[in-house]
Amino acid sequence: MDQLADRIANQDQRALARAITLIENDHPDKLELMSELNARKKHAHYIGITGSPGAGKSSLVDKLITLLREKQYNVAVIAVDPTSPFSGGALLGDRVRMHKHFTDQDVFIRSMATRGSLGGLARATKDAIRACDAYGFDYIIVETVGVGQSELDIMKVADTTAVMLTPNSGDILQIFKAGIMEIADLFILNKADLPGVRKLKNTLRDLIHIAGHRGFEPQIIETSVNENFGFNKLFEAFQKHRHYLDETDEGQKKRSEQLRYEVYELMQEALWKDVYQFVNNDSDKQEELKQSGDPYSLAKKWLSEWRKEGEADG
């Protein structure tokens, strides 16, 4: 696995694509690979783009890629899409988004299926980001699936999280109720060439004031893909937030909190696999499961048995 990690660190995109496939398929050597890639990370800027479906996230990301390439930055995009109920893959793929960047060797675009994850991100998204960081991209953009109130996972990944809204969409109060207001480092009012943008901006300012933000107050940036404006200001807003993280202790606090989440999730995933195999590979337990109508007693009993087995093996 260290040979694959070396190839990624030497900017081999085929090796990067293969590594992400191994990650998504939960290869037995995944943790070893991720440890090697983590040692090679180069500290890219992770940008999360989230918001409701139809807000124009993919079109905005396409414009943002163009702007970053004009500034000579290399860019990776992890686009998280809904899962096909038939293939298990992403319903929307690389071929239908950001097509003009496919031949650019300094742009890497990967679609990932949610595969049942309810937090707006695929389970393997964090590992794919880490692989892209080891490759040496300057910016890694994560576009969430866009499921409205289930987008909070992005704060466990991104350095800077941008929440997208559109005029007259009616989703601002839903976002406020869902707690997404609190994860936003900046707000993007996309389709700002449409009527209603001023009202939306005023409402958003009031909600930001109500929510309260310690330290960095989120900026509100107006953009329009159709009219092609606002993207330089958006880049400046990303830079401003990055400088804030670098120049204060908030950046270290955020990274420490993300690390804590990630360690817990990795442990939870490993423990779940062990418990699943403990129950699923035991025919007596499977028969008991069919006959019992009390999931609580079974869970308590089997968990106790699993712990005792672990103590005996230890």
C-alpha positions in Angstrom: 0.0 0.0 0.0 2.9 2.4 0.6 3.8 2.1 -3.1 0.3 3.3 -4.0 0.6 6.1 -1.5 4.0 7.1 -3.0 2.4 7.2 -6.5 -0.3 9.5 -5.2 2.2 11.8 -3.5 4.0 12.0 -6.8 0.7 13.2 -8.4 -0.4 10.1 -10.3 -4.1 10.6 -10.9 -4.7 7.0 -11.8 -3.3 5.9 -8.5 -5.5 8.5 -6.8 -8.6 7.2 -8.5 -7.7 3.6 -7.7 -7.1 4.5 -4.0 -10.5 6.1 -3.7 -12.1 3.0 -5.3 -10.4 0.8 -2.7 -11.6 3.2 0.0 -15.2 3.1 -1.2 -15.1 -0.7 -1.4 -13.8 -0.9 2.1 -10.7 -2.8 1.1 -9.1 -4.9 4.0 -6.0 -2.7 3.8 -7.9 0.6 3.8 -6.7 1.7 7.2 -3.1 1.0 6.4 -3.4 2.9 3.2 -5.1 5.9 4.9 -2.4 6.0 7.6 0.3 6.2 4.9 -1.7 8.9 3.0 -2.2 10.8 6.2 1.5 11.0 6.7 1.9 12.6 3.3 -0.9 15.2 3.6 0.1 18.7 2.4 -2.7 20.8 4.1 -4.9 21.8 1.3 -7.8 24.2 1.9 -11.0 22.1 2.3 -14.1 23.9 1.1 -17.6 22.5 1.7 -20.5 23.6 -0.5 -23.9 22.7 0.9 -27.5 23.7 0.4 -30.8 22.4 -0.8 -31.3 20.7 -4.2 -31.7 23.1 -7.0 -29.6 25.8 -5.4 -27.1 25.5 -8.2 -24.2 23.9 -6.3 -22.7 22.1 -9.3 -22.9 25.1 -11.6 -21.3 27.3 -8.9 -18.5 24.7 -8.3 -17.9 24.6 -12.1 -17.4 28.4 -12.1 -15.2 28.2 -9.0 -12.9 25.6 -10.6 -12.5 28.0 -13.6 -11.6 30.9 -11.3 -9.1 28.8 -9.2 -7.4 27.5 -12.4 -7.1 31.1 -13.7 -5.1 31.8 -10.5 -2.9 28.7 -11.2 -4.3 26.6 -8.3 -4.9 22.9 -8.8 -8.3 21.6 -7.6 -10.0 18.4 -6.5 -13.8 18.1 -6.4 -15.6 15.4 -4.4 -19.2 15.5 -5.5 -21.5 13.5 -3.3 -24.6 12.2 -5.1 -27.7 10.2 -4.2 -27.3 6.4 -4.5 -28.8 4.4 -7.3 -31.2 1.8 -5.8 -30.1 -0.6 -8.5 -26.3 -0.3 -8.9 -25.5 1.3 -5.6 -23.5 4.0 -7.5 -23.9 7.7 -7.8 -27.1 8.7 -9.7 -25.4 11.8 -11.0 -21.9 11.2 -12.2 -18.7 13.0 -13.4 -20.0 12.9 -17.1 -22.9 15.3 -16.5 -21.1 17.9 -14.4 -18.1 20.2 -14.9 -17.4 18.5 -18.3 -15.1 21.2 -19.6 -12.5 20.5 -17.0 -12.1 16.8 -17.8 -9.0 17.3 -19.9 -7.3 19.6 -17.4 -4.6 17.6 -15.6 -4.7 20.0 -12.6 -8.4 19.2 -11.9 -9.6 16.0 -10.4 -13.4 15.3 -10.2 -14.9 12.3 -8.4 -18.5 11.5 -7.8 -19.3 9.4 -4.7 -22.6 7.8 -3.8 -24.1 8.4 -0.3 -24.6 4.6 0.1 -27.2 5.2 2.8 -25.4 7.9 4.7 -27.9 10.5 6.0 -25.5 13.3 6.8 -25.1 14.7 3.3 -21.8 13.0 2.7 -20.7 9.5 1.7 -19.1 7.5 4.4 -15.8 7.4 2.5 -15.7 11.2 1.8 -13.3 12.0 4.5 -10.8 9.4 3.3 -11.1 10.5 -0.3 -10.4 14.1 0.8 -7.3 12.9 2.7 -6.1 11.0 -0.4 -6.6 14.2 -2.5 -4.6 16.2 0.1 -1.7 13.7 -0.1 -1.7 14.2 -3.9 -1.0 17.9 -3.4 -4.1 19.8 -4.5 -4.3 23.4 -3.4 -8.1 23.3 -2.9 -10.4 20.4 -2.3 -14.0 21.2 -2.8 -16.7 19.0 -1.3 -20.2 19.3 -2.8 -22.8 17.7 -0.6 -25.8 15.7 -1.8 -28.1 18.5 -0.9 -30.7 16.9 1.4 -31.7 20.0 3.3 -31.8 19.2 7.0 -29.1 16.5 7.0 -26.1 18.4 5.9 -24.3 18.8 9.2 -21.6 16.2 8.5 -19.8 18.7 6.3 -18.6 20.7 9.4 -16.6 17.6 10.4 -14.7 17.7 7.2 -14.3 21.2 5.7 -12.1 24.1 6.8 -14.6 26.5 5.3 -18.3 25.7 4.9 -20.5 27.7 2.5 -24.2 27.4 2.7 -26.1 28.2 -0.5 -29.5 29.8 -0.7 -31.5 31.2 -3.6 -34.2 33.9 -3.8 -37.8 32.9 -3.3 -36.8 29.3 -2.5 -38.5 29.3 0.9 -35.7 27.1 2.4 -34.1 29.7 4.7 -36.3 29.0 7.7 -35.9 25.2 7.3 -32.1 25.8 7.3 -32.4 27.9 10.4 -34.5 25.2 12.2 -32.1 22.5 11.1 -29.1 24.1 12.8 -27.3 24.6 9.5 -27.0 28.3 10.2 -24.5 27.5 12.9 -22.2 25.5 10.6 -21.9 28.2 8.0 -18.6 30.2 7.7 -20.2 32.1 4.8 -23.5 32.2 2.9 -23.8 32.3 -0.9 -26.9 33.8 -2.3 -26.9 32.2 -5.7 -29.1 33.2 -8.7 -28.8 36.7 -7.3 -30.0 38.1 -10.7 -33.5 36.9 -9.7 -36.1 39.0 -7.9 -36.2 38.7 -4.1 -32.4 38.7 -3.4 -32.5 41.9 -1.3 -35.3 40.5 0.9 -33.5 37.2 1.3 -30.3 39.1 2.3 -32.0 41.2 4.9 -33.7 38.1 6.4 -30.4 36.2 6.5 -28.7 39.1 8.2 -31.4 39.1 10.9 -31.0 35.3 11.4 -27.2 35.5 11.6 -27.7 38.1 14.3 -30.2 35.9 16.2 -28.0 32.8 15.8 -24.9 34.7 17.1 -21.3 33.9 16.0 -18.3 34.1 18.2 -15.2 35.3 16.5 -15.8 35.1 12.7 -19.1 36.5 11.5 -20.2 34.8 8.2 -20.1 37.0 5.1 -23.0 37.0 2.6 -21.8 36.8 -1.0 -24.1 37.2 -4.0 -23.4 35.2 -7.1 -25.0 34.5 -10.4 -23.8 31.7 -12.8 -26.0 33.1 -15.6 -24.7 36.7 -15.3 -21.2 35.5 -14.2 -20.7 37.8 -11.2 -19.7 37.4 -7.6 -17.0 34.7 -7.9 -14.0 36.9 -7.2 -15.7 38.1 -4.1 -16.5 34.5 -3.2 -12.8 33.6 -3.5 -11.8 36.5 -1.4 -14.3 35.4 1.3 -12.8 31.9 1.3 -9.4 33.4 1.7 -10.5 35.7 4.5 -11.9 32.8 6.5 -8.7 30.7 5.9 -6.6 33.6 7.2 -8.8 33.8 10.2 -8.2 30.1 11.0 -4.5 30.5 10.4 -4.1 33.6 12.5 -6.2 32.6 15.5 -6.5 29.5 17.7 -9.8 28.7 16.0 -8.1 26.8 13.2 -6.4 24.4 15.7 -9.6 24.0 17.7 -11.5 23.1 14.6 -8.9 20.6 13.4 -8.8 19.0 16.9 -12.5 18.7 17.0 -12.6 17.2 13.5 -9.9 14.7 14.5 -11.9 13.7 17.6 -15.0 13.1 15.4 -12.9 11.1 13.0 -11.3 8.8 15.6 -14.8 8.1 17.1 -16.2 7.3 13.7 -13.4 5.0 12.8 -13.7 3.1 16.1 -17.5 3.0 15.7 -17.2 1.5 12.2 -14.7 -1.1 13.4 -16.8 -2.1 16.4 -20.0 -2.3 14.3 -18.2 -4.7 11.9 -17.2 -6.9 14.8 -20.6 -6.9 16.4 -22.3 -7.6 13.0 -20.1 -10.6 12.3 -20.6 -11.9 15.9 -24.3 -12.0 15.4 -24.6 -12.7 11.7 -22.2 -15.7 11.6 -23.9 -17.5 14.5 -26.8 -19.7 13.4 -28.2 -20.0 16.9 -28.4 -16.2 17.2 -30.1 -16.0 13.8 -32.7 -18.5 14.9 -33.2 -16.6 18.2 -33.7 -13.4 16.3 -36.5 -15.0 14.3 -38.3 -16.2 17.4 -37.8 -13.2 19.7 -40.1 -10.1 19.6 -37.9 -8.1 22.1 -35.0 -6.4 20.4 -34.0 -4.7 23.6 -33.3 -7.9 25.5 -31.5 -9.4 22.6 -29.3 -6.4 22.1 -28.4 -6.3 25.8 -27.8 -10.1 25.9 -25.6 -10.2 22.8 -23.7 -7.1 23.6 -22.8 -8.7 27.0 -21.8 -12.0 25.3 -19.7 -10.1 22.7 -17.8 -8.2 25.4 -17.1 -11.4 27.3 -15.8 -13.0 24.1 -13.5 -10.0 23.6 -12.2 -10.2 27.1 -11.5 -13.9 26.7 -9.6 -13.3 23.4 -7.7 -10.4 25.0 
